[in-house]
Amino acid sequence: MPAAPAQAATRRLPSRVRFAGFIMLFVYPLVTTLQAILLPLTQGWPLPARTAVFVPIMVVCMVWGIIPFIQTRLHRYL
């Protein structure tokens, strides 16, 4: 069983810079699309109310969509 620690030692850690780049690559179009949809629907609302609608949608999309996609499908590029 000594082979397992040796494999773990040679395993490359994911790059935080590349992960951040992938996050930006996926979040930018999501933010743009959400704004295009939500801003007309919330016209005249105060900024805190708009943010209260926008942020939960963004968090759900990131936690259950974007980040798992990057970690599972794009892990070899990290």
KAQUI-V533862 format. One record per pair of residues at least 4 apart in sequence whose C-alpha atoms are under 8 Angstrom apart, sorted by the first residue. I is the first residue (numbers start at 1). J is the second residue. Records with the same first field share a line. If there is no record, write none. Layout:
BEGIN
I = J / J
END
This chain:
BEGIN
2 = 6
3 = 7
4 = 8
5 = 9
6 = 10
7 = 11
14 = 19 / 75 / 78
15 = 19 / 78
16 = 20 / 78
17 = 21
18 = 22 / 77 / 78
19 = 23 / 70 / 78
20 = 24
21 = 25
22 = 26 / 70
23 = 27 / 66 / 67 / 70
24 = 28
25 = 29
26 = 30 / 66
27 = 31 / 62 / 66
28 = 32
29 = 33
30 = 34 / 58
31 = 35 / 58
32 = 36
33 = 37
34 = 38 / 54
35 = 39
36 = 40
37 = 41
38 = 42 / 54
39 = 43 / 50
42 = 50
45 = 49 / 50
46 = 50
47 = 51
48 = 52
49 = 53
50 = 54
51 = 55
52 = 56
53 = 57
54 = 58
55 = 59
56 = 60
57 = 61
58 = 62
59 = 63
60 = 64 / 65
61 = 65 / 66
62 = 66 / 67
63 = 67 / 68
64 = 68
65 = 69
66 = 70
67 = 71
68 = 72
69 = 73 / 74
70 = 74 / 75
71 = 75
74 = 78
END
